């Protein structure tokens, strides 16, 4: 359910940007390097490092889970982007920073 809320928030952000006359571009890319993250947008353009914002669900991260009869357990969720994966990104028109929406 958290992913549905995240998608709805992204929709609101894009609609708000369009209403203000400064829309975002949706840009496809391909992950070419994981650490530091590098994404190739086209043959001439590759972005990396601080230019890319990645949501937690697209990273390897720890989650605290409550298991009946056992208690709270920390687990590692292996959701990180991998080389060769295609991603969709938002870019504020004219901006130099990209937000990864999801992989596809």
N, C-alpha and C positions, 0 to 999 in steps of 0.2 A: 504493500500500500504506500510506503514511503516514496517509491519511484513514481507513482501516479501523482502524488502531491508535488514532487520535484518537477515533473513535466508540466503540470498546470502552472506552477510558478514561472517556468521558462516561457510559457505561452503569454502570461501576463506581462512579463518583461519585454518581450518582442512587440506585443501590441502597444504597450506604452511608448516604446521607442518610435514605433511607426506613427503614433498619434502626434508625437513631438516633432515629426519631420526629420528625424535623424535615425533611420532604420538600420538594423543590423543585416549583415550578409550571412547567409548560411554557406559554409565552405567545406567541401569534402577534402580529406587528406589521408595519407597512409603513414603509419608509424614506421620509421626507419631505424630508430635507436631508442632503447628503453631508458638508459641511464647515462647522461641526462636525456630526458625525453626529447626526441626530435620528430617532427612531422613534416613530410613533404607534401606541399600543396599542389605544385606543378613542377615541370622540369627545371624551372629556374629558381623556385622559391621553397626554402626549407626554414621552418621556425623551430625554436628550441628554448629551453630554460624558462626564464621569467616571462616570456611572451605567451606561455601556455598555462591556462588555469584548468586543473583537472578535478572533477568532483570525487568525493571519497569513494563512491561505489565503483569507480574505475581505477582504484588503487588496491594494492595488498594492504589490508588494515586489520586491526584487532577489534573484535566485538565482544561485549560481555553478554553471556546468555545465562538464563536461569533454567536449570534442568531439575524437574521435580525429583526429590529423593537424593539429589546430589548437591544442589545448591548452585551458586554462581560460578561459571567457568568462562575463562577468556579463551576465545578461539581466533585463529587467523583466517580471514576471508581472502582467498586468492583470486582477486578480481582485477589485477593490474593489466594494463595495456601491454601487448606483445608486438614485436617486430612483425610487419606484414599486415597487421590489422588495419582496416579502414575505419576512419572516424568522421563524425560530423561536428563542425565547430561553428560557433557564432563569432562574428567579428563586427565590432562597431565600425560603421563606415568611416574609412580614413584612419582607423586606429591601428595600433601595433600590437594589441593584445587579443588573444583568442581564448574562448571558453569551449572546452570539449563538451558536447552535448551527450554523445553516446557513440558506441561502436556500431558498425553495421556490416 
